[in-house]
Amino acid sequence: MSALLAFEGVSLVLGGTRLLDQVDLAIEASDRVAILADSGAGKSWLLRLAIGLARPGSGTVRLMGTAMEDAAPDTRRLLRARCGVAMQGGSLLGDLSVEENMRLAIGSSDRRAGRRIDRLLLDYGLEQSAATRADALSIGERRRAELARAFVRDPELLVLDEPFEGAFARADMLEAQVRRRIVPQGRALLLLTQDRALAGQLCERVYRLERGRLIQQDAAVTVPDATS
């Protein structure tokens, strides 16, 4: 089975700092992998590299078997469309409503798409905020909207960077929703976080990014195969 996402000897140097040093990682269907890293250690660059928003200094990043640095722009966009992404700091368009951001992501106005959006808005507690501009949302609402949007295209692979940051009041609900949409459906997950407990709760493999290298850790908690 070919990996949905693979880093092959990937290195990255920025501003004289080696953020990644010969990183090798393969994520196949149903794999749930976490990378723990301190702020500024380079985990957000892993997300950008994974979906072709940045190029490695050396090595290769393959998404769905395609080398992203060699792929045409249209090919990269099509591959990204098979992923669900939540970036630290967010990437919602502030002048669009929550629902408009989700429709833009799904690229479709058919009835099934509308029902999927309505279900996600309900599950993430956003049904009253659907028409609210993204730049008027609270930090917690923005994180919930980012997560809802990440699932709107029925993705094969989720790449989530600090997905619950700023959403402390609803963190347990968000974790349960993410687990419910990943584990039973067999979706793959790459979780980038500083939260060791969250990594153990959601993922089967846990690594720490230290001085640009991945060091495998023991997962703290085994995630059940069905929702509770």
GUGUDO-886075 format. One record per residue (C-alpha): x, y, z; residue number from 1. Coordinates in steps of 0.1 Angstrom, whole numbers, plus 2048, in hexadecimal, padded with zeros to 3 digits. Layout:
<pts>
PT     x     y     z   pos
PT     X     Y     Z   NUM
...
</pts>
This chain:
<pts>
PT     x     y     z   pos
PT   800   800   800     1
PT   80E   822   7F6     2
PT   80F   83D   811     3
PT   7F5   859   810     4
PT   811   870   81C     5
PT   836   86A   81C     6
PT   854   87E   826     7
PT   874   870   817     8
PT   894   87E   824     9
PT   885   8A0   828    10
PT   89A   8BD   835    11
PT   892   8E2   838    12
PT   8A8   8FF   843    13
PT   899   921   849    14
PT   8AB   940   855    15
PT   8CA   92B   85C    16
PT   8B6   913   873    17
PT   8B2   8EF   869    18
PT   88D   8E8   870    19
PT   88C   8C5   860    20
PT   8A9   8AE   85C    21
PT   8A5   88F   846    22
PT   881   888   852    23
PT   872   867   847    24
PT   84E   860   84D    25
PT   832   84C   83C    26
PT   80D   84F   844    27
PT   7F7   835   834    28
PT   7D1   831   834    29
PT   7C3   82F   857    30
PT   7E4   83A   867    31
PT   7E1   853   883    32
PT   802   864   889    33
PT   80B   881   8A0    34
PT   82A   897   8A0    35
PT   832   8A9   8C0    36
PT   846   8C9   8BD    37
PT   84C   8E9   8D1    38
PT   842   90A   8C3    39
PT   85A   915   8A7    40
PT   868   8F2   8A2    41
PT   85A   8EE   87F    42
PT   83A   8DA   882    43
PT   826   8F4   86F    44
PT   83F   8F0   852    45
PT   837   8CB   852    46
PT   813   8D4   84A    47
PT   81D   8EC   82E    48
PT   835   8D2   81F    49
PT   81B   8B6   821    50
PT   802   8C9   80C    51
PT   81A   8D9   7F4    52
PT   819   8FD   801    53
PT   83F   8FB   807    54
PT   85C   8E9   7F7    55
PT   876   8D5   80B    56
PT   89A   8E0   809    57
PT   8A2   8BC   801    58
PT   88F   89B   800    59
PT   86D   894   7F3    60
PT   849   897   800    61
PT   830   880   7F0    62
PT   80A   886   7F4    63
PT   7F5   86A   7E7    64
PT   814   85C   7D6    65
PT   81C   87C   7C3    66
PT   83C   890   7C9    67
PT   82E   8B2   7D2    68
PT   84D   8C6   7C8    69
PT   84A   8B8   7A4    70
PT   824   8BA   7A1    71
PT   813   8D4   78C    72
PT   7FE   8EE   79F    73
PT   7DD   8DF   794    74
PT   7E9   8BC   7A0    75
PT   7F3   8CA   7C2    76
PT   7D0   8DA   7C5    77
PT   7BF   8B9   7BD    78
PT   7D4   8A7   7D6    79
PT   7CD   8C1   7F1    80
PT   7A8   8BC   7EA    81
PT   7AC   899   7F7    82
PT   7B9   8A5   818    83
PT   7A9   8B7   836    84
PT   7BF   8D2   845    85
PT   7BD   8E8   864    86
PT   7DA   900   867    87
PT   7E6   90F   887    88
PT   7DB   934   886    89
PT   7BF   92B   86E    90
PT   7BA   930   849    91
PT   795   93A   847    92
PT   78E   957   830    93
PT   783   973   847    94
PT   76B   984   830    95
PT   757   965   829    96
PT   73E   954   841    97
PT   744   933   851    98
PT   72D   922   838    99
PT   73D   934   81A   100
PT   75F   929   825   101
PT   753   905   826   102
PT   742   907   804   103
PT   762   916   7F6   104
PT   775   8F8   803   105
PT   75D   8DF   7F6   106
PT   75B   8EF   7D4   107
PT   737   8E3   7CE   108
PT   714   8F0   7D3   109
PT   701   8CF   7CF   110
PT   6E8   8C4   7E9   111
PT   6FE   8A9   7F8   112
PT   719   8C3   7FE   113
PT   700   8D9   80F   114
PT   6F4   8BD   826   115
PT   718   8B4   82F   116
PT   71F   8D9   838   117
PT   700   8DB   84D   118
PT   709   8BB   860   119
PT   72D   8C7   867   120
PT   720   8E9   873   121
PT   709   8D7   88B   122
PT   723   8BF   897   123
PT   73C   8DB   89E   124
PT   722   8F1   8AF   125
PT   723   90B   893   126
PT   700   90A   886   127
PT   6F9   92D   896   128
PT   719   93B   886   129
PT   715   92E   863   130
PT   70E   951   855   131
PT   729   963   86B   132
PT   748   970   85A   133
PT   766   95D   864   134
PT   778   97D   870   135
PT   75C   982   889   136
PT   75F   960   89A   137
PT   76F   959   8BB   138
PT   790   946   8BC   139
PT   77D   927   8C7   140
PT   763   92A   8AC   141
PT   77E   92F   892   142
PT   78F   90E   89D   143
PT   76E   8FC   89B   144
PT   767   90A   878   145
PT   78A   900   86D   146
PT   784   8DC   878   147
PT   762   8DB   869   148
PT   770   8E7   848   149
PT   78C   8CD   849   150
PT   772   8B1   847   151
PT   75C   8C1   82C   152
PT   76B   8AF   80E   153
PT   76B   88C   81F   154
PT   791   88B   820   155
PT   7A7   86D   81F   156
PT   7C2   87E   833   157
PT   7BF   898   84F   158
PT   7DC   8AF   857   159
PT   7D4   8C2   877   160
PT   7EC   8DC   887   161
PT   7E2   8E4   8AB   162
PT   7BD   8DE   8A2   163
PT   7AE   8E6   8C4   164
PT   7C4   905   8CD   165
PT   7AE   920   8DC   166
PT   78F   90A   8DE   167
PT   795   8FF   902   168
PT   770   900   90D   169
PT   767   8E6   8F1   170
PT   787   8D3   8EE   171
PT   777   8B2   8FA   172
PT   75A   8B6   8E1   173
PT   772   8BE   8C5   174
PT   788   8A0   8CD   175
PT   76A   889   8CD   176
PT   75E   897   8AB   177
PT   780   893   89B   178
PT   784   870   8A8   179
PT   761   867   89C   180
PT   769   873   879   181
PT   78B   863   876   182
PT   78D   842   889   183
PT   76D   82F   87D   184
PT   772   83C   859   185
PT   796   831   858   186
PT   7A3   854   84E   187
PT   7C8   85B   852   188
PT   7D3   877   86A   189
PT   7F3   88B   86E   190
PT   7EF   89F   88E   191
PT   808   8BB   895   192
PT   807   8C6   8BA   193
PT   819   8CF   8DA   194
PT   7FF   8BB   8EE   195
PT   80C   899   8F7   196
PT   7EB   88E   906   197
PT   7D8   897   8E7   198
PT   7F1   885   8D1   199
PT   7ED   865   8E5   200
PT   7C7   867   8E5   201
PT   7C3   86B   8C0   202
PT   7E2   85A   8B1   203
PT   7F2   837   8B0   204
PT   815   844   8A7   205
PT   825   862   8B8   206
PT   845   873   8AF   207
PT   858   890   8BE   208
PT   869   8A9   8A7   209
PT   88A   8B1   8B7   210
PT   8A6   8C4   8A5   211
PT   895   8BD   884   212
PT   893   897   889   213
PT   875   881   892   214
PT   879   86B   8B1   215
PT   85E   851   8B6   216
PT   84C   853   8D8   217
PT   834   83B   8EA   218
PT   810   845   8E5   219
PT   801   84F   907   220
PT   7DD   843   900   221
PT   7CF   828   8E8   222
PT   7B2   836   8D3   223
PT   794   81F   8D1   224
PT   789   812   8AF   225
PT   765   81F   8B4   226
PT   756   83E   8C3   227
PT   749   83D   8E6   228
</pts>
